[in-house]
């Protein structure tokens, strides 16, 4: 018998074998059916993920992995595409033998991000890697069933990608960058390298939804006693004009923000040196092309870890149960060649703290 504090017995029926206690007394058989109903409701809400997990199991040994990049082709993504390919190879995934990669290159075009997200869903990929925040958002819109691993998640909880870092929930998980949280440190290091720094230009890729809000950098600069102002860079052809404008407005240094500017890192580096503008970034892979320095997470390591997430999912792990990882190590890279061209003497203490020095 299952009782409640208040019981009102109305009548008993042997035929029905039911005793009504108020409106909440259940016969034992009814309670079992009620449990089954609740369990069915819970399972039905998770059914897309369960069905896809069964698809992954059926495809084991012949995985189909989608990758939604952000640049326009494989050459532009080579620096990270090679890292990701090797990471999968080290885990035993060999193209043409036991895995098919579906690479999509949206060329920074919002409509193509959406188009390729839908295409990868239509292609029934087992798992999809979303390189950028924009790609992850489009994939979240496109599917609730296919597991998605994001590589560069900027504030994934606040943006609605996941429920929490520890328990992402749903079908997305991956890695969270801390580019905004470390903006003060980045500016401080640039100030140490450029002692005359008073005014900082923020060269912003206006088509990048994350970069389009420079307020964390403005606040961080103000806390360091500096004035920071945005300089918009809407297209690759505007890079030269942006550096020229920053120089004419007597900015002492610059920080570049946004994925398009990473794609155009060679052009950015040339313009920075041509206008004698000490320039910093969050991405180490930009520095050899003429930037003065970078401070941020190890992006190649993030791609290696993303491959590990995919491997776990293909082996049966649920995205909802894989915590989102944050960086534990940050790299400082300094370009002494650029410093020499700019007439800067980098302090010895700063060089000693660098993880990599380009001579």
Beta strands, then each sheet from edge to edge (+ up, - down):
strand 1: 9-13
strand 2: 18-21
strand 3: 63-68
strand 4: 99-104
strand 5: 127-130
strand 6: 147-154
strand 7: 172-177
strand 8: 199-205
strand 9: 227-233
strand 10: 253-257
strand 11: 278-281
strand 12: 293-297
strand 13: 325-326
strand 14: 330-335
strand 15: 356-358
sheet 1: 1+ 2-
sheet 2: 4+ 3+ 5+ 6+ 7+ 13+
sheet 3: 9+ 8+ 10+ 11+ 12+ 14- 15-
end
